[in-house]
Amino acid sequence: MRDLLIFEHIPKTAGTTLHAILWRLYGGRRVFFATDPGTHPARVAALHTRLADPANRLRAVVAHTGYGFHERLPAGYRYRSFTLLRDPVERTVSHYHYQIQRGKLDAATSLERFVREDPSRSCNVQTAFLGGLEVRRTLDGIPLSADLYTEALLQRARAALQRLDAFGITERFDESLLGFRDAFGWPLARILYVRQRVGVRRRSAPDALSEAERRLVEQYNALDLELYAHARALFAERVAARGTRPRLTTFQHVNRLYGRIVYPTTRPLVRTARALKGHLGS
């Protein structure tokens, strides 16, 4: 039975950097993307077709679809899932600025309005993603409502976190990457990276949020704050058990050299590959 990796990409958790690493590991034709909003059912249908072809050579799937969509994929594969989580306040503010940058949100829209009016991007997104709400929204068209964000949802998200083959914390990205390497046998030379930044420069620093803005974001992400605290504690336990500190120091030193010496010579090729992502990932 063949392994197929699924990167359960929660939006605004350093996923673009991890996309680039997956490309280096497997090549563009072996990574399938299902990340564009509004296209999830069509992309999952296309993935079914791809997986039904015995000659396909897919190695990884990147999806915003929500944890649980692997249960809707064909038998005959061993689906191995992993994800990254991020501080909920930071993630929400980042998504707000990203929406403005991409022209999906009027620049005059306040953070307060974004949080109150766009729950699919601002309200307990990580808990909804891991707890099974997001896959129902993206694939079944079931709308989100306040009554769905319950303690039971949080418990389902925590259980899903335990079932993942691996997970990481965006704020501890390098340690997360080494954990993924241990879980999936990735060669060290293939996971060297330069951080890919797709977010716009913010109009103000994250710590410049007003007290009212911070309280509002925390209020709408109360479940995510609990999930994130649990994830951080569990992640710290796993890092301590693996004893990665010496490896982390060596990796970060080598990665800095890669960023200064090797990456600048390959950047034109990277830009070309990214421009072809839609074609190569189909």
Buried (B, 14 or more C-beta within 10 A) or exposed (E): EEEBBBBBBBBBBBBBBBBBBBBBBBEBBBBBBBBEEEBBBEBBEBBEEBBEEEEBEBBBBBBBBBBBBBEEBEEEBEBBBBBBBBBBBBBBBBBBBBBBBEEEBEEEBEBEEBBEEBBBBBBBBBBBBBBBBBBBBBBEEEEBEEEBBEEEBBEBBBEBBEEBBBBBBBBBBBBBBBBBBBBBEBEBEBBBBBEBEBBEEBEEEEEEBEEEBBEBBBEBBBBBBBBBEBBBEBBEEBBEEEEBEEBBEEBEEEBEEBBEEEBEEEEEEBEEBBEEBEEBBE
